Amino acid sequence: MRNALPIAFILSLGALTAQAQIDVASSTTESADAQTTFFVDIPQNTLKTTEKPWHRYVGKGSKGKSSVNNGTHLQLGAVNKNISPEPFDIHSTLTETIGSVRLTAWLTRDGKAFISKESVAGQEPAVEKYLHDFAIGQYRDAVKDELKCETGKLKGMEKSLAKIIKEGERSVRTVRRNDRSSERTNAAMTTSEQDIATKSERIEGQRDMVDATASDPNASKGAEKTMDGLKDDKKDLQKLNESQGRDLDDLNKDSRKAQRNIIASDDRMTEMQAQIAVQRTVVANVQAKLESIR
């Protein structure tokens, strides 16, 4: 039987499934237009899972065109009343990093910087919230997928455990059934051995009868016929006894195999139960992570 998983490993699962912090950062150039650029890292996302949702997000409510040029996405006429009562243009890039996607965005109107040092108070926080809401939504969807995956693993393990338990129970039933069959076979063998002994005694007695009737051809012939019948009966009993012995050997062999299976099932069950305990911790941690996303 393998050792249970180390406690340190189990505790480390909490760190692996802890919620990632999502913050929107920004920087403003010192150029004449003083363009402000916003950055946010979206955990557990890839370009494939982020591009289309982002394009839909910035295009919601917009009547402007959407295009991609040299990796930069441009959404004309984006609409968000918290940022501005008038439409604006969003320029953005997505860069995949290890375990996340970095979203970089800047806003313009009529080709000029829209968010800058001269922006109206509250616009920059509104843009940060706009990007943060998208990042949180993407992160939440990713964690939902993670929870679905980990829950699926748990169900698979529990299904495997149920199968192992059934295999062990089936082997236990096999041993018990074979034990009962062995008892009946042993009793039958004892009976057949007693019958063989009885036949042997009768054959010896009949042999004396053959000798005693040797002078009378008719009587001797009848005595020999009777002895031949006894010998045939004895052979049949001996064959039966041998067959019963082979049956008993087969039962014992099958029981030994079943007993080995019971031991193996117990070991596998213990190992699987340990894995399930760990996986339940993983699922609980991912569930907690999902519920804590704000």
C-alpha positions as CSV (number, residue, x, y, z in Angstrom):
1,M,0.0,0.0,0.0
2,R,1.3,3.4,-0.9
3,N,1.8,6.0,1.8
4,A,-0.8,8.8,2.1
5,L,-0.1,12.1,0.4
6,P,2.1,14.4,2.5
7,I,0.3,16.9,4.6
8,A,2.5,19.7,3.2
9,F,1.4,18.8,-0.3
10,I,-2.3,19.0,0.8
11,L,-1.7,22.3,2.4
12,S,0.0,23.7,-0.7
13,L,-3.2,23.1,-2.7
14,G,-4.7,26.1,-0.9
15,A,-1.9,28.3,-2.2
16,L,-2.2,26.9,-5.7
17,T,-6.0,27.6,-5.8
18,A,-5.9,31.0,-4.1
19,Q,-7.7,33.9,-5.7
20,A,-5.5,36.1,-7.9
21,Q,-5.5,39.8,-7.4
22,I,-6.7,41.8,-10.4
23,D,-5.6,45.4,-10.5
24,V,-5.7,47.9,-13.3
25,A,-2.6,50.0,-13.7
26,S,-2.0,53.0,-15.8
27,S,0.8,55.2,-17.1
28,T,0.7,58.6,-18.8
29,T,3.3,59.7,-21.4
30,E,5.1,63.0,-21.1
31,S,4.4,63.8,-24.8
32,A,2.2,66.7,-25.9
33,D,-0.9,64.5,-26.0
34,A,-0.1,63.0,-22.6
35,Q,-1.8,59.7,-23.5
36,T,-2.8,57.5,-20.6
37,T,-2.5,53.8,-21.2
38,F,-4.1,51.2,-19.0
39,F,-2.9,47.7,-18.2
40,V,-4.5,44.7,-16.5
41,D,-3.4,41.1,-16.2
42,I,-6.3,38.5,-16.6
43,P,-5.4,35.3,-14.7
44,Q,-6.0,31.8,-16.1
45,N,-6.8,33.2,-19.6
46,T,-5.2,32.7,-23.0
47,L,-5.5,34.6,-26.2
48,K,-8.0,32.1,-27.5
49,T,-10.3,32.5,-24.5
50,T,-9.9,36.3,-24.3
51,E,-10.0,37.8,-27.8
52,K,-13.6,37.2,-28.9
53,P,-15.1,38.1,-25.5
54,W,-13.0,41.3,-25.4
55,H,-14.1,42.3,-28.9
56,R,-17.7,41.7,-28.0
57,Y,-17.3,43.6,-24.8
58,V,-15.9,46.8,-26.4
59,G,-18.3,46.5,-29.3
60,K,-21.5,46.3,-27.1
61,G,-23.8,49.1,-28.0
62,S,-21.4,50.6,-30.6
63,K,-22.3,51.4,-34.1
64,G,-18.7,51.9,-35.1
65,K,-16.4,49.5,-37.0
66,S,-14.0,47.0,-35.4
67,S,-10.7,46.2,-36.9
68,V,-7.3,44.6,-36.1
69,N,-4.1,46.0,-37.5
70,N,-0.7,44.6,-36.6
71,G,-2.0,43.0,-33.4
72,T,-3.8,46.2,-32.2
73,H,-7.6,46.0,-32.0
74,L,-9.6,49.2,-32.7
75,Q,-13.2,49.7,-31.7
76,L,-14.7,52.9,-33.1
77,G,-17.6,54.5,-31.4
78,A,-17.4,52.5,-28.1
79,V,-20.1,53.3,-25.7
80,N,-19.9,53.5,-21.9
81,K,-21.9,56.3,-20.1
82,N,-19.8,56.0,-17.0
83,I,-16.7,57.0,-19.0
84,S,-18.3,59.6,-21.3
85,P,-21.7,60.6,-22.5
86,E,-20.3,60.6,-26.1
87,P,-18.8,57.6,-28.0
88,F,-15.1,57.1,-28.0
89,D,-12.5,54.9,-29.6
90,I,-10.7,52.1,-27.8
91,H,-7.3,50.8,-29.0
92,S,-6.1,47.6,-27.3
93,T,-3.6,44.8,-27.5
94,L,-3.7,41.3,-25.9
95,T,-0.4,39.6,-24.9
96,E,-0.4,36.1,-23.6
97,T,2.0,35.5,-20.7
98,I,2.6,32.5,-18.4
99,G,-0.8,31.8,-16.8
100,S,-2.5,35.0,-17.9
101,V,-3.2,37.5,-20.6
102,R,-2.2,41.2,-20.4
103,L,-4.8,43.6,-21.7
104,T,-3.4,47.0,-22.7
105,A,-5.8,49.7,-23.7
106,W,-5.9,53.5,-24.5
107,L,-8.8,55.7,-25.5
108,T,-9.0,58.4,-28.2
109,R,-11.6,60.6,-29.8
110,D,-11.2,62.2,-33.2
111,G,-7.7,60.8,-33.2
112,K,-6.6,62.6,-30.1
113,A,-5.9,61.3,-26.5
114,F,-9.2,61.0,-24.7
115,I,-7.9,60.0,-21.2
116,S,-4.9,62.1,-20.1
117,K,-3.7,64.4,-17.4
118,E,-6.3,66.9,-18.5
119,S,-9.2,64.4,-18.3
120,V,-12.4,65.2,-16.5
121,A,-12.3,64.0,-12.9
122,G,-13.7,60.5,-12.6
123,Q,-13.0,59.4,-16.1
124,E,-9.8,57.5,-15.3
125,P,-11.5,55.5,-12.5
126,A,-14.4,54.8,-14.8
127,V,-12.0,53.4,-17.4
128,E,-10.3,51.4,-14.7
129,K,-13.6,50.0,-13.6
130,Y,-14.6,49.2,-17.2
131,L,-11.4,47.2,-17.7
132,H,-11.6,45.7,-14.3
133,D,-15.2,44.4,-14.8
134,F,-14.1,42.7,-18.1
135,A,-11.0,41.1,-16.4
136,I,-13.1,39.9,-13.4
137,G,-15.7,38.4,-15.7
138,Q,-13.1,36.6,-17.7
139,Y,-11.4,35.4,-14.6
140,R,-14.7,34.2,-13.1
141,D,-15.5,32.2,-16.2
142,A,-12.0,30.6,-16.1
143,V,-12.4,29.6,-12.5
144,K,-15.9,28.2,-13.3
145,D,-14.2,26.1,-16.0
146,E,-11.6,25.1,-13.4
147,L,-14.2,24.1,-10.9
148,K,-16.1,22.1,-13.5
149,C,-12.9,20.3,-14.4
150,E,-11.9,19.6,-10.8
151,T,-15.4,18.5,-9.9
152,G,-15.3,16.1,-12.9
153,K,-12.0,14.7,-11.7
154,L,-13.6,14.2,-8.2
155,K,-16.6,12.4,-9.7
156,G,-14.3,10.2,-11.7
157,M,-12.3,9.3,-8.6
158,E,-15.5,8.5,-6.7
159,K,-16.7,6.4,-9.5
160,S,-13.4,4.5,-9.5
161,L,-13.7,4.0,-5.8
162,A,-17.2,2.6,-6.1
163,K,-15.9,0.2,-8.7
164,I,-13.0,-0.9,-6.5
165,I,-15.4,-1.5,-3.6
166,K,-17.6,-3.6,-5.8
167,E,-14.7,-5.6,-7.0
168,G,-13.6,-6.2,-3.4
169,E,-17.1,-7.2,-2.4
170,R,-17.4,-9.5,-5.4
171,S,-14.2,-11.2,-4.3
172,V,-15.4,-11.6,-0.7
173,R,-18.6,-13.2,-2.0
174,T,-16.5,-15.5,-4.2
175,V,-14.5,-16.7,-1.2
176,R,-17.6,-17.3,0.9
177,R,-19.3,-19.2,-1.9
178,N,-16.2,-21.3,-2.5
179,D,-15.9,-22.0,1.2
180,R,-19.5,-23.4,1.2
181,S,-18.8,-25.4,-2.0
182,S,-15.6,-26.7,-0.5
183,E,-17.5,-27.9,2.6
184,R,-20.0,-29.7,0.5
185,T,-17.3,-31.2,-1.7
186,N,-15.3,-32.4,1.3
187,A,-18.4,-34.0,2.7
188,A,-19.1,-35.7,-0.6
189,M,-15.5,-36.9,-0.9
190,T,-15.7,-38.4,2.6
191,T,-18.9,-40.2,1.6
192,S,-17.4,-41.5,-1.6
193,E,-14.2,-42.7,0.2
194,Q,-16.4,-44.6,2.7
195,D,-18.4,-46.1,-0.2
196,I,-15.1,-47.1,-1.9
197,A,-14.0,-48.8,1.3
198,T,-17.3,-50.6,1.6
199,K,-17.0,-51.8,-2.0
200,S,-13.5,-53.0,-1.4
201,E,-14.7,-55.1,1.5
202,R,-17.6,-56.5,-0.5
203,I,-15.2,-57.3,-3.4
204,E,-13.0,-59.3,-1.0
205,G,-16.0,-61.1,0.3
206,Q,-17.2,-61.8,-3.2
207,R,-13.8,-63.2,-4.1
208,D,-14.2,-65.8,-1.3
209,M,-17.6,-66.6,-2.8
210,V,-16.0,-67.1,-6.3
211,D,-13.5,-69.4,-4.7
212,A,-16.1,-71.3,-2.8
213,T,-18.2,-71.9,-5.9
214,A,-15.3,-72.9,-8.2
215,S,-16.6,-76.5,-8.4
216,D,-20.0,-75.3,-9.6
217,P,-19.7,-73.6,-13.0
218,N,-23.1,-71.9,-12.9
219,A,-22.7,-70.7,-9.3
220,S,-19.1,-69.6,-10.0
221,K,-20.2,-67.7,-13.1
222,G,-22.9,-65.8,-11.1
223,A,-20.4,-65.0,-8.3
224,E,-17.9,-63.7,-10.8
225,K,-20.5,-61.5,-12.5
226,T,-21.5,-60.1,-9.1
227,M,-17.8,-59.3,-8.3
228,D,-17.3,-57.7,-11.7
229,G,-20.3,-55.4,-10.9
230,L,-18.8,-54.5,-7.6
231,K,-15.4,-53.7,-9.2
232,D,-17.2,-51.5,-11.8
233,D,-19.0,-49.7,-9.0
234,K,-15.8,-49.2,-7.2
235,K,-14.1,-47.7,-10.3
236,D,-17.1,-45.3,-10.7
237,L,-16.7,-44.2,-7.1
238,Q,-13.0,-43.7,-7.6
239,K,-13.6,-41.6,-10.7
240,L,-16.2,-39.6,-8.8
241,N,-13.7,-39.1,-5.9
242,E,-11.0,-38.0,-8.2
243,S,-13.4,-35.5,-9.9
244,Q,-14.4,-34.2,-6.5
245,G,-10.7,-33.7,-5.7
246,R,-10.1,-31.7,-8.9
247,D,-13.2,-29.6,-8.1
248,L,-11.9,-28.9,-4.6
249,D,-8.5,-27.9,-6.1
250,D,-10.2,-25.5,-8.5
251,L,-12.2,-24.0,-5.6
252,N,-9.1,-23.5,-3.5
253,K,-7.3,-22.0,-6.4
254,D,-10.1,-19.6,-7.2
255,S,-10.4,-18.7,-3.5
256,R,-6.7,-17.9,-3.3
257,K,-7.0,-15.6,-6.3
258,A,-10.1,-13.9,-4.8
259,Q,-8.2,-13.4,-1.5
260,R,-5.3,-11.8,-3.4
261,N,-7.9,-9.5,-5.1
262,I,-9.3,-8.6,-1.8
263,I,-5.9,-7.5,-0.5
264,A,-5.2,-5.6,-3.7
265,S,-8.7,-3.9,-3.6
266,D,-8.1,-2.8,0.0
267,D,-4.8,-1.2,-1.0
268,R,-6.3,0.5,-4.0
269,M,-9.3,1.6,-1.9
270,T,-7.1,3.2,0.7
271,E,-5.0,4.9,-2.0
272,M,-8.1,6.2,-3.8
273,Q,-9.7,7.4,-0.6
274,A,-6.6,9.5,0.1
275,Q,-6.6,10.9,-3.5
276,I,-10.3,11.7,-3.1
277,A,-9.7,13.6,0.2
278,V,-7.1,15.7,-1.6
279,Q,-9.3,16.3,-4.6
280,R,-12.2,17.3,-2.3
281,T,-9.8,19.9,-0.9
282,V,-9.0,21.1,-4.4
283,V,-12.7,21.4,-5.3
284,A,-13.5,23.3,-2.0
285,N,-10.6,25.7,-2.6
286,V,-11.6,26.4,-6.2
287,Q,-15.2,26.9,-5.0
288,A,-14.0,29.3,-2.4
289,K,-11.9,31.1,-4.9
290,L,-14.9,31.5,-7.2
291,E,-17.1,32.8,-4.5
292,S,-14.4,35.3,-3.4
293,I,-14.0,36.9,-6.9
294,R,-15.2,40.5,-6.8
